Amino acid sequence: MIHPGVRAWAQSAMEALVRPLARLGVQPNTVTTIGFMLSLVAAAAVWQGAWPWAAILMLLASAFDMLDGALARVSHRGTTFGAFFDSTLDRLSEGAVGLGLIGYFLSQQDDITVIGTAIMLVGAQMVSYTRARAEGLGLSCSVGWFQRPERVIALGVALLFPVPMIIVLKAVIWLLAVLTMLTTLQRILHVRYQTRESQRLSH
């Protein structure tokens, strides 16, 4: 959903930002690890209902997630393991924040939002899995309405609202639950189309 021009601008800005780090010899995996640790702290803040701090920490962690890739490109230190490590910690980070939300809403005895958060977590993991599995089979699968950047931004902005506006956070959780599942379906159909087209052309 984020315009490609915006993505390109953000990538260029991040690369300019990390050039001093590249000159200092900072490793991309170090930046990845720092971002992951910030996500764990954000998850703890979410569990405690410290919404503004949780939002700031979560958005900061997502910035580090962009910085590691930019640093790898600028410093030419990108590795196969680094790409794997980054993707793995991305999934763990998103899961940690989701568990923080579940912990908070369980403490509030809000079972409906707990269910919505669980669906959101499963959907988020499936969005990532479908792409990874498709690419492992040699197919492209980068389509989708709500990929990770959109999810992080939506949830981070929702967490900025104070407790009286908790309804906004609940609405965003259910929106993400629905849209991640729809994105998963979109990717399934995209892969189905590719495989059918490949079979048609081979005959």
C-alpha positions as CSV (number, residue, x, y, z in Angstrom):
1,M,0.0,0.0,0.0
2,I,3.0,2.3,0.5
3,H,3.8,4.1,-2.8
4,P,7.0,2.8,-4.5
5,G,8.2,6.4,-4.7
6,V,7.9,6.8,-1.0
7,R,9.7,3.5,-0.5
8,A,12.5,4.6,-2.8
9,W,12.8,8.0,-1.0
10,A,13.0,6.2,2.4
11,Q,15.6,3.8,1.1
12,S,17.7,6.7,-0.2
13,A,17.4,8.6,3.1
14,M,18.4,5.6,5.1
15,E,21.4,4.9,3.0
16,A,22.6,8.5,3.5
17,L,22.0,8.1,7.2
18,V,24.1,4.9,7.6
19,R,27.1,6.0,5.6
20,P,28.9,7.2,8.8
21,L,28.2,3.8,10.4
22,A,29.6,2.1,7.4
23,R,32.8,4.1,7.7
24,L,33.0,3.1,11.4
25,G,32.8,-0.5,10.4
26,V,29.4,-1.2,12.2
27,Q,28.1,-4.6,11.1
28,P,24.5,-4.9,9.7
29,N,23.8,-7.8,12.0
30,T,24.6,-5.6,15.0
31,V,22.0,-3.1,13.8
32,T,19.5,-6.0,13.3
33,T,20.1,-7.2,16.8
34,I,19.6,-3.7,18.4
35,G,16.3,-3.4,16.5
36,F,15.2,-6.8,17.8
37,M,16.1,-5.8,21.4
38,L,14.1,-2.6,21.0
39,S,11.1,-4.7,19.8
40,L,11.3,-6.8,23.0
41,V,11.3,-3.7,25.2
42,A,8.4,-2.3,23.1
43,A,6.5,-5.6,23.7
44,A,7.0,-5.3,27.4
45,A,5.7,-1.7,27.3
46,V,2.7,-2.9,25.3
47,W,2.0,-5.6,28.0
48,Q,2.1,-2.8,30.7
49,G,-0.2,-0.6,28.7
50,A,2.5,2.1,28.4
51,W,1.1,3.1,25.0
52,P,3.2,6.2,24.0
53,W,6.5,4.5,25.0
54,A,5.4,1.3,23.3
55,A,4.7,3.3,20.1
56,I,8.0,5.2,20.1
57,L,10.0,2.0,20.8
58,M,8.2,0.0,18.1
59,L,8.6,2.7,15.5
60,L,12.3,3.1,16.5
61,A,12.8,-0.6,16.2
62,S,11.2,-0.5,12.7
63,A,13.7,2.2,11.8
64,F,16.6,0.0,12.8
65,D,15.0,-2.7,10.6
66,M,15.4,-0.4,7.6
67,L,18.8,0.8,8.7
68,D,20.3,-2.7,8.7
69,G,19.4,-3.3,5.0
70,A,20.6,0.1,4.0
71,L,23.9,-0.5,5.9
72,A,24.4,-3.8,4.1
73,R,23.9,-2.1,0.7
74,V,26.2,0.9,1.5
75,S,29.0,-1.1,3.1
76,H,28.7,-4.1,0.7
77,R,28.6,-6.4,3.7
78,G,25.3,-8.0,2.9
79,T,25.4,-11.8,3.3
80,T,23.0,-14.7,2.9
81,F,23.1,-15.3,6.6
82,G,22.4,-11.6,7.2
83,A,19.3,-11.7,5.1
84,F,18.1,-14.9,6.9
85,F,18.9,-13.4,10.3
86,D,17.1,-10.2,9.5
87,S,13.9,-12.0,8.3
88,T,14.0,-14.3,11.3
89,L,14.2,-11.5,13.9
90,D,11.5,-9.6,12.0
91,R,9.1,-12.5,12.6
92,L,10.2,-12.8,16.3
93,S,9.8,-9.0,16.8
94,E,6.3,-9.0,15.3
95,G,5.4,-12.0,17.4
96,A,6.7,-10.4,20.6
97,V,4.6,-7.3,20.1
98,G,1.6,-9.4,19.4
99,L,2.1,-11.4,22.6
100,G,2.5,-8.1,24.5
101,L,-0.9,-7.1,23.2
102,I,-2.4,-10.5,24.1
103,G,-0.9,-10.1,27.6
104,Y,-2.4,-6.7,28.1
105,F,-5.9,-7.6,26.8
106,L,-5.9,-10.8,28.9
107,S,-5.3,-8.6,32.0
108,Q,-8.3,-6.5,30.9
109,Q,-10.4,-9.7,30.5
110,D,-11.1,-8.6,26.9
111,D,-11.3,-12.0,25.2
112,I,-12.7,-10.6,21.9
113,T,-9.6,-8.4,21.3
114,V,-7.4,-11.3,22.4
115,I,-8.9,-13.4,19.6
116,G,-8.5,-10.5,17.1
117,T,-4.8,-10.2,18.1
118,A,-4.3,-13.9,17.7
119,I,-5.8,-13.8,14.2
120,M,-3.6,-10.8,13.4
121,L,-0.5,-12.7,14.6
122,V,-1.4,-15.8,12.5
123,G,-2.2,-13.6,9.5
124,A,1.1,-11.7,9.8
125,Q,3.1,-14.9,9.9
126,M,1.2,-16.3,6.9
127,V,1.8,-13.2,4.8
128,S,5.6,-13.8,5.4
129,Y,5.4,-17.5,5.0
130,T,3.5,-17.5,1.7
131,R,6.1,-15.2,0.2
132,A,9.1,-17.2,1.5
133,R,7.6,-20.6,0.4
134,A,6.7,-19.2,-3.1
135,E,10.2,-17.8,-3.6
136,G,11.6,-21.1,-2.4
137,L,9.8,-22.7,-5.3
138,G,11.2,-20.1,-7.7
139,L,8.0,-18.0,-7.9
140,S,7.5,-14.3,-7.3
141,C,5.1,-13.4,-4.5
142,S,5.7,-9.8,-3.4
143,V,2.0,-8.8,-4.0
144,G,-0.2,-7.9,-1.1
145,W,-2.1,-5.0,0.4
146,F,-0.7,-5.2,4.0
147,Q,2.9,-6.2,4.2
148,R,5.1,-5.7,7.2
149,P,5.9,-1.9,6.8
150,E,2.2,-1.2,6.6
151,R,1.5,-3.3,9.6
152,V,4.2,-1.7,11.7
153,I,3.1,1.8,10.8
154,A,-0.6,1.1,11.4
155,L,0.0,-0.5,14.8
156,G,2.6,2.0,15.9
157,V,0.3,4.9,15.1
158,A,-2.6,3.2,16.9
159,L,-0.4,2.8,20.0
160,L,0.2,6.6,20.1
161,F,-3.4,7.2,21.2
162,P,-3.9,7.5,24.9
163,V,-5.9,5.0,26.9
164,P,-9.3,6.7,26.5
165,M,-8.9,6.1,22.8
166,I,-8.2,2.4,23.2
167,I,-11.0,1.8,20.8
168,V,-8.7,3.0,18.0
169,L,-6.1,0.3,18.9
170,K,-8.8,-2.4,19.0
171,A,-10.1,-1.3,15.6
172,V,-6.6,-1.4,14.1
173,I,-6.0,-4.8,15.5
174,W,-9.2,-6.2,13.8
175,L,-8.4,-4.3,10.6
176,L,-4.9,-6.0,10.6
177,A,-6.5,-9.3,11.4
178,V,-8.8,-9.1,8.4
179,L,-6.3,-7.5,6.0
180,T,-3.4,-9.9,6.8
181,M,-5.7,-12.9,6.0
182,L,-6.9,-11.2,2.8
183,T,-3.2,-10.6,1.8
184,T,-2.5,-14.3,2.5
185,L,-5.5,-15.2,0.2
186,Q,-4.2,-12.7,-2.4
187,R,-0.8,-14.4,-2.4
188,I,-2.3,-17.9,-2.7
189,L,-4.3,-16.8,-5.7
190,H,-1.2,-15.1,-7.2
191,V,0.8,-18.3,-6.9
192,R,-2.1,-20.4,-8.2
193,Y,-2.2,-18.1,-11.3
194,Q,1.5,-18.3,-11.9
195,T,1.6,-22.1,-11.6
196,R,-1.4,-22.5,-13.9
197,E,0.1,-20.1,-16.4
198,S,3.4,-22.0,-16.3
199,Q,1.6,-25.3,-16.9
200,R,-0.4,-23.7,-19.8
201,L,2.8,-22.4,-21.5
202,S,4.6,-25.8,-21.1
203,H,1.9,-27.6,-23.1
